Amino acid sequence: MTESLLEAYDRTRRWIPARIPGGLVYEMDGPLLRITGMFRGFVEGPPVLPAEELDDLITGQCTYFAGRGESFEWKTRSHDLPADLPERLTRYGFVAEEPETVLVGRAEELLGESPLPPGVTIRQVTEEKDLRAIAAMESEVWGADWSWLGDDLIRRVGDDPDAIAVLVAEAGGRIVSAAWLVLKPGTGFAGLWGGSTLREWRGRGIYRALVAHRARLAVAAGVDYLQVDASEDSRPILQRLGLHAITTTTPYIWTP
């Protein structure tokens, strides 16, 4: 099963939406997909890149983003070829962030009931004030400025509201957790993103409830598979819910 899930996942990696959110640019540069207009650039390739061209591909992206004065992420997976891609990126000045586990599961298998703690409710949000509040909550969780996330969610919800569903878990009028579902029409896949919870509210089933709620939305939208890039905190929970680990992903960051 894992092999077939990996093959299906790999086919979605360079997906370009039919409706691109305003301010973003998706473009192919040879075998690479490049995205600009976010808080930093983004590049990824297919599972196999031509080894003899790899150094030129790397220098080409560095030159492009240097011209913009912008950092960017090159997203890698552990099964990518050539196998020395991480070493080559490091040689060109990229810095690895924490690896995450890529998990995939059938949406219809993630619909189990997950009761919320007393006083906690889930609702879908679209208003700017709620999306800004999510960014503030994420900043508190991660101890860094995540204000860019508010801008990103506002743009995505405003430009293509059918492609994203943003959920918050609230207690006493305060957002204690947030997560969103991003559809990839034409691929059979959707992504589970976010899922961050304030420390004092962890371990109470909120994360699981947000997964189940998004799975129901995904099934209603005709999605077959859900995919997550999971931290080590989230991975065991998601595997218990029925998702399967298929590879790992590590972002490599280059800064001019």
RODREN-461567 format. One record per residue (C-alpha): residue in three letters; chain; x, y, z. Coordinates in nm, 3 decimals, padded with zeros to 5 digits. Example, Ala and Ser with C-alpha at 12.3 -4.5 7.8 and 13.67 -1.06 7.14 Angstrom:
<atoms>
{atom "ALA"; "A"; {01.230; -00.450; 00.780}}
{atom "SER"; "A"; {01.367; -00.106; 00.714}}
</atoms>
This chain:
<atoms>
{atom "MET"; "A"; {00.000; 00.000; 00.000}}
{atom "THR"; "A"; {00.275; 00.245; 00.092}}
{atom "GLU"; "A"; {00.432; 00.222; -00.254}}
{atom "SER"; "A"; {00.104; 00.295; -00.433}}
{atom "LEU"; "A"; {00.032; 00.588; -00.199}}
{atom "LEU"; "A"; {00.379; 00.728; -00.265}}
{atom "GLU"; "A"; {00.332; 00.703; -00.641}}
{atom "ALA"; "A"; {-00.002; 00.882; -00.619}}
{atom "TYR"; "A"; {00.144; 01.151; -00.391}}
{atom "ASP"; "A"; {00.443; 01.211; -00.619}}
{atom "ARG"; "A"; {00.207; 01.290; -00.907}}
{atom "THR"; "A"; {00.066; 01.585; -00.709}}
{atom "ARG"; "A"; {00.393; 01.751; -00.619}}
{atom "ARG"; "A"; {00.416; 02.007; -00.901}}
{atom "TRP"; "A"; {00.044; 02.079; -00.908}}
{atom "ILE"; "A"; {-00.059; 02.427; -01.026}}
{atom "PRO"; "A"; {-00.406; 02.550; -00.924}}
{atom "ALA"; "A"; {-00.648; 02.662; -01.195}}
{atom "ARG"; "A"; {-00.722; 02.974; -00.988}}
{atom "ILE"; "A"; {-00.395; 03.114; -00.853}}
{atom "PRO"; "A"; {-00.434; 03.342; -00.548}}
{atom "GLY"; "A"; {-00.366; 03.706; -00.625}}
{atom "GLY"; "A"; {-00.003; 03.812; -00.598}}
{atom "LEU"; "A"; {00.133; 03.459; -00.642}}
{atom "VAL"; "A"; {00.316; 03.339; -00.951}}
{atom "TYR"; "A"; {00.348; 02.969; -01.038}}
{atom "GLU"; "A"; {00.593; 02.890; -01.316}}
{atom "MET"; "A"; {00.786; 02.595; -01.447}}
{atom "ASP"; "A"; {01.159; 02.640; -01.490}}
{atom "GLY"; "A"; {01.263; 02.323; -01.668}}
{atom "PRO"; "A"; {01.164; 02.035; -01.439}}
{atom "LEU"; "A"; {01.124; 02.266; -01.137}}
{atom "LEU"; "A"; {00.809; 02.435; -01.011}}
{atom "ARG"; "A"; {00.882; 02.782; -00.873}}
{atom "ILE"; "A"; {00.637; 02.991; -00.670}}
{atom "THR"; "A"; {00.687; 03.355; -00.579}}
{atom "GLY"; "A"; {00.475; 03.610; -00.398}}
{atom "MET"; "A"; {00.467; 03.437; -00.058}}
{atom "PHE"; "A"; {00.670; 03.531; 00.250}}
{atom "ARG"; "A"; {00.957; 03.347; 00.083}}
{atom "GLY"; "A"; {01.000; 03.170; -00.250}}
{atom "PHE"; "A"; {00.937; 02.802; -00.304}}
{atom "VAL"; "A"; {01.093; 02.547; -00.539}}
{atom "GLU"; "A"; {01.046; 02.177; -00.587}}
{atom "GLY"; "A"; {01.106; 01.919; -00.852}}
{atom "PRO"; "A"; {00.989; 01.572; -00.950}}
{atom "PRO"; "A"; {01.112; 01.262; -00.764}}
{atom "VAL"; "A"; {01.396; 01.221; -01.014}}
{atom "LEU"; "A"; {01.610; 01.507; -01.144}}
{atom "PRO"; "A"; {01.886; 01.468; -01.405}}
{atom "ALA"; "A"; {02.207; 01.434; -01.206}}
{atom "GLU"; "A"; {02.417; 01.593; -01.479}}
{atom "GLU"; "A"; {02.199; 01.906; -01.475}}
{atom "LEU"; "A"; {02.144; 01.936; -01.103}}
{atom "ASP"; "A"; {02.419; 02.187; -01.025}}
{atom "ASP"; "A"; {02.298; 02.414; -01.305}}
{atom "LEU"; "A"; {01.940; 02.387; -01.178}}
{atom "ILE"; "A"; {02.050; 02.484; -00.826}}
{atom "THR"; "A"; {02.265; 02.777; -00.935}}
{atom "GLY"; "A"; {01.987; 02.896; -01.165}}
{atom "GLN"; "A"; {01.740; 02.918; -00.876}}
{atom "CYS"; "A"; {01.992; 03.089; -00.649}}
{atom "THR"; "A"; {02.066; 03.343; -00.921}}
{atom "TYR"; "A"; {01.696; 03.406; -00.977}}
{atom "PHE"; "A"; {01.617; 03.466; -00.609}}
{atom "ALA"; "A"; {01.936; 03.665; -00.551}}
{atom "GLY"; "A"; {01.809; 03.901; -00.820}}
{atom "ARG"; "A"; {01.489; 03.941; -00.617}}
{atom "GLY"; "A"; {01.676; 03.979; -00.289}}
{atom "GLU"; "A"; {01.460; 03.700; -00.154}}
{atom "SER"; "A"; {01.511; 03.378; 00.038}}
{atom "PHE"; "A"; {01.350; 03.057; -00.085}}
{atom "GLU"; "A"; {01.274; 02.703; 00.016}}
{atom "TRP"; "A"; {01.376; 02.400; -00.189}}
{atom "LYS"; "A"; {01.147; 02.121; -00.069}}
{atom "THR"; "A"; {01.309; 01.776; -00.073}}
{atom "ARG"; "A"; {01.189; 01.423; 00.004}}
{atom "SER"; "A"; {01.404; 01.140; 00.133}}
{atom "HIS"; "A"; {01.330; 00.920; -00.170}}
{atom "ASP"; "A"; {01.430; 01.187; -00.425}}
{atom "LEU"; "A"; {01.705; 01.116; -00.676}}
{atom "PRO"; "A"; {01.988; 01.183; -00.714}}
{atom "ALA"; "A"; {02.038; 01.084; -00.352}}
{atom "ASP"; "A"; {02.304; 01.350; -00.298}}
{atom "LEU"; "A"; {02.060; 01.638; -00.357}}
{atom "PRO"; "A"; {02.072; 01.743; 00.013}}
{atom "GLU"; "A"; {02.453; 01.746; 00.008}}
{atom "ARG"; "A"; {02.458; 01.954; -00.308}}
{atom "LEU"; "A"; {02.210; 02.202; -00.166}}
{atom "THR"; "A"; {02.419; 02.234; 00.149}}
{atom "ARG"; "A"; {02.727; 02.297; -00.063}}
{atom "TYR"; "A"; {02.549; 02.592; -00.226}}
{atom "GLY"; "A"; {02.465; 02.748; 00.110}}
{atom "PHE"; "A"; {02.122; 02.604; 00.184}}
{atom "VAL"; "A"; {02.035; 02.536; 00.548}}
{atom "ALA"; "A"; {01.813; 02.240; 00.640}}
{atom "GLU"; "A"; {01.509; 02.292; 00.860}}
{atom "GLU"; "A"; {01.355; 02.016; 01.072}}
{atom "PRO"; "A"; {01.244; 01.711; 00.871}}
{atom "GLU"; "A"; {00.878; 01.609; 00.874}}
{atom "THR"; "A"; {00.704; 01.282; 00.795}}
{atom "VAL"; "A"; {00.473; 01.275; 00.493}}
{atom "LEU"; "A"; {00.157; 01.081; 00.578}}
{atom "VAL"; "A"; {-00.126; 00.987; 00.341}}
{atom "GLY"; "A"; {-00.458; 00.820; 00.414}}
{atom "ARG"; "A"; {-00.801; 00.773; 00.264}}
{atom "ALA"; "A"; {-01.028; 01.058; 00.364}}
{atom "GLU"; "A"; {-01.326; 00.828; 00.429}}
{atom "GLU"; "A"; {-01.123; 00.634; 00.687}}
{atom "LEU"; "A"; {-01.064; 00.942; 00.903}}
{atom "LEU"; "A"; {-01.424; 01.024; 00.987}}
{atom "GLY"; "A"; {-01.431; 00.874; 01.335}}
{atom "GLU"; "A"; {-01.593; 01.069; 01.615}}
{atom "SER"; "A"; {-01.349; 01.272; 01.825}}
{atom "PRO"; "A"; {-01.529; 01.442; 02.115}}
{atom "LEU"; "A"; {-01.416; 01.790; 02.212}}
{atom "PRO"; "A"; {-01.337; 01.895; 02.569}}
{atom "PRO"; "A"; {-01.621; 02.073; 02.752}}
{atom "GLY"; "A"; {-01.650; 02.435; 02.646}}
{atom "VAL"; "A"; {-01.458; 02.392; 02.317}}
{atom "THR"; "A"; {-01.631; 02.444; 01.983}}
{atom "ILE"; "A"; {-01.518; 02.427; 01.619}}
{atom "ARG"; "A"; {-01.628; 02.667; 01.348}}
{atom "GLN"; "A"; {-01.520; 02.753; 00.995}}
{atom "VAL"; "A"; {-01.395; 03.110; 00.955}}
{atom "THR"; "A"; {-01.354; 03.346; 00.661}}
{atom "GLU"; "A"; {-01.343; 03.693; 00.820}}
{atom "GLU"; "A"; {-01.017; 03.888; 00.823}}
{atom "LYS"; "A"; {-01.025; 03.938; 01.201}}
{atom "ASP"; "A"; {-01.043; 03.562; 01.258}}
{atom "LEU"; "A"; {-00.765; 03.488; 01.012}}
{atom "ARG"; "A"; {-00.545; 03.752; 01.175}}
{atom "ALA"; "A"; {-00.626; 03.597; 01.514}}
{atom "ILE"; "A"; {-00.507; 03.260; 01.381}}
{atom "ALA"; "A"; {-00.174; 03.417; 01.283}}
{atom "ALA"; "A"; {-00.141; 03.567; 01.633}}
{atom "MET"; "A"; {-00.214; 03.228; 01.791}}
{atom "GLU"; "A"; {00.045; 03.060; 01.565}}
{atom "SER"; "A"; {00.299; 03.326; 01.663}}
{atom "GLU"; "A"; {00.238; 03.239; 02.028}}
{atom "VAL"; "A"; {00.269; 02.865; 01.962}}
{atom "TRP"; "A"; {00.594; 02.891; 01.768}}
{atom "GLY"; "A"; {00.754; 03.188; 01.945}}
{atom "ALA"; "A"; {00.807; 03.374; 01.617}}
{atom "ASP"; "A"; {00.635; 03.634; 01.401}}
{atom "TRP"; "A"; {00.376; 03.449; 01.190}}
{atom "SER"; "A"; {00.187; 03.760; 01.080}}
{atom "TRP"; "A"; {00.258; 03.656; 00.719}}
{atom "LEU"; "A"; {00.018; 03.365; 00.771}}
{atom "GLY"; "A"; {-00.274; 03.603; 00.821}}
{atom "ASP"; "A"; {-00.198; 03.768; 00.486}}
{atom "ASP"; "A"; {-00.169; 03.429; 00.317}}
{atom "LEU"; "A"; {-00.498; 03.292; 00.454}}
{atom "ILE"; "A"; {-00.684; 03.615; 00.373}}
{atom "ARG"; "A"; {-00.561; 03.600; 00.015}}
{atom "ARG"; "A"; {-00.648; 03.232; -00.030}}
{atom "VAL"; "A"; {-00.993; 03.257; 00.124}}
{atom "GLY"; "A"; {-01.069; 03.574; -00.070}}
{atom "ASP"; "A"; {-00.951; 03.453; -00.409}}
{atom "ASP"; "A"; {-01.079; 03.094; -00.407}}
{atom "PRO"; "A"; {-01.295; 03.018; -00.103}}
{atom "ASP"; "A"; {-01.398; 02.678; -00.246}}
{atom "ALA"; "A"; {-01.034; 02.561; -00.238}}
{atom "ILE"; "A"; {-00.967; 02.614; 00.133}}
{atom "ALA"; "A"; {-01.160; 02.561; 00.456}}
{atom "VAL"; "A"; {-01.013; 02.727; 00.764}}
{atom "LEU"; "A"; {-01.127; 02.595; 01.104}}
{atom "VAL"; "A"; {-01.073; 02.722; 01.455}}
{atom "ALA"; "A"; {-01.129; 02.557; 01.792}}
{atom "GLU"; "A"; {-01.239; 02.812; 02.048}}
{atom "ALA"; "A"; {-01.282; 02.821; 02.424}}
{atom "GLY"; "A"; {-01.424; 03.121; 02.605}}
{atom "GLY"; "A"; {-01.413; 03.325; 02.284}}
{atom "ARG"; "A"; {-01.040; 03.258; 02.237}}
{atom "ILE"; "A"; {-00.884; 03.062; 01.952}}
{atom "VAL"; "A"; {-00.692; 02.774; 02.107}}
{atom "SER"; "A"; {-00.620; 02.576; 01.789}}
{atom "ALA"; "A"; {-00.655; 02.620; 01.414}}
{atom "ALA"; "A"; {-00.623; 02.406; 01.103}}
{atom "TRP"; "A"; {-00.715; 02.423; 00.737}}
{atom "LEU"; "A"; {-00.799; 02.193; 00.448}}
{atom "VAL"; "A"; {-00.654; 02.281; 00.105}}
{atom "LEU"; "A"; {-00.807; 02.106; -00.196}}
{atom "LYS"; "A"; {-00.604; 02.010; -00.502}}
{atom "PRO"; "A"; {-00.875; 01.962; -00.766}}
{atom "GLY"; "A"; {-00.798; 01.706; -01.034}}
{atom "THR"; "A"; {-00.553; 01.510; -00.817}}
{atom "GLY"; "A"; {-00.786; 01.330; -00.573}}
{atom "PHE"; "A"; {-00.578; 01.481; -00.289}}
{atom "ALA"; "A"; {-00.621; 01.752; -00.031}}
{atom "GLY"; "A"; {-00.373; 01.875; 00.228}}
{atom "LEU"; "A"; {-00.421; 01.902; 00.602}}
{atom "TRP"; "A"; {-00.231; 02.209; 00.719}}
{atom "GLY"; "A"; {-00.201; 02.397; 01.044}}
{atom "GLY"; "A"; {-00.321; 02.196; 01.340}}
{atom "SER"; "A"; {-00.128; 02.404; 01.595}}
{atom "THR"; "A"; {-00.267; 02.417; 01.948}}
{atom "LEU"; "A"; {-00.181; 02.638; 02.244}}
{atom "ARG"; "A"; {00.030; 02.445; 02.492}}
{atom "GLU"; "A"; {-00.225; 02.444; 02.775}}
{atom "TRP"; "A"; {-00.489; 02.291; 02.545}}
{atom "ARG"; "A"; {-00.283; 02.004; 02.405}}
{atom "GLY"; "A"; {-00.357; 01.640; 02.478}}
{atom "ARG"; "A"; {-00.734; 01.692; 02.500}}
{atom "GLY"; "A"; {-00.844; 01.562; 02.161}}
{atom "ILE"; "A"; {-00.873; 01.898; 01.982}}
{atom "TYR"; "A"; {-00.620; 01.806; 01.714}}
{atom "ARG"; "A"; {-00.799; 01.476; 01.641}}
{atom "ALA"; "A"; {-01.134; 01.653; 01.623}}
{atom "LEU"; "A"; {-00.999; 01.903; 01.369}}
{atom "VAL"; "A"; {-00.869; 01.614; 01.155}}
{atom "ALA"; "A"; {-01.210; 01.443; 01.159}}
{atom "HIS"; "A"; {-01.393; 01.767; 01.081}}
{atom "ARG"; "A"; {-01.168; 01.834; 00.781}}
{atom "ALA"; "A"; {-01.201; 01.473; 00.665}}
{atom "ARG"; "A"; {-01.579; 01.516; 00.653}}
{atom "LEU"; "A"; {-01.539; 01.832; 00.444}}
{atom "ALA"; "A"; {-01.295; 01.650; 00.215}}
{atom "VAL"; "A"; {-01.528; 01.354; 00.157}}
{atom "ALA"; "A"; {-01.814; 01.592; 00.082}}
{atom "ALA"; "A"; {-01.589; 01.758; -00.179}}
{atom "GLY"; "A"; {-01.508; 01.423; -00.345}}
{atom "VAL"; "A"; {-01.152; 01.397; -00.213}}
{atom "ASP"; "A"; {-01.000; 01.048; -00.200}}
{atom "TYR"; "A"; {-00.676; 01.106; -00.010}}
{atom "LEU"; "A"; {-00.556; 01.339; 00.264}}
{atom "GLN"; "A"; {-00.190; 01.430; 00.301}}
{atom "VAL"; "A"; {-00.001; 01.581; 00.595}}
{atom "ASP"; "A"; {00.357; 01.697; 00.650}}
{atom "ALA"; "A"; {00.374; 01.600; 01.017}}
{atom "SER"; "A"; {00.604; 01.701; 01.300}}
{atom "GLU"; "A"; {00.714; 01.437; 01.547}}
{atom "ASP"; "A"; {00.445; 01.565; 01.785}}
{atom "SER"; "A"; {00.167; 01.505; 01.530}}
{atom "ARG"; "A"; {00.296; 01.193; 01.351}}
{atom "PRO"; "A"; {00.197; 00.932; 01.616}}
{atom "ILE"; "A"; {-00.153; 01.079; 01.649}}
{atom "LEU"; "A"; {-00.207; 01.075; 01.273}}
{atom "GLN"; "A"; {-00.079; 00.720; 01.236}}
{atom "ARG"; "A"; {-00.318; 00.603; 01.508}}
{atom "LEU"; "A"; {-00.598; 00.770; 01.313}}
{atom "GLY"; "A"; {-00.507; 00.563; 01.004}}
{atom "LEU"; "A"; {-00.263; 00.767; 00.795}}
{atom "HIS"; "A"; {00.044; 00.594; 00.652}}
{atom "ALA"; "A"; {00.400; 00.726; 00.656}}
{atom "ILE"; "A"; {00.529; 00.721; 00.297}}
{atom "THR"; "A"; {00.844; 00.936; 00.304}}
{atom "THR"; "A"; {01.002; 01.229; 00.486}}
{atom "THR"; "A"; {01.038; 01.588; 00.369}}
{atom "THR"; "A"; {01.302; 01.844; 00.460}}
{atom "PRO"; "A"; {01.293; 02.210; 00.359}}
{atom "TYR"; "A"; {01.630; 02.356; 00.255}}
{atom "ILE"; "A"; {01.643; 02.735; 00.287}}
{atom "TRP"; "A"; {01.869; 02.963; 00.085}}
{atom "THR"; "A"; {01.912; 03.328; 00.179}}
{atom "PRO"; "A"; {02.088; 03.582; -00.044}}
</atoms>
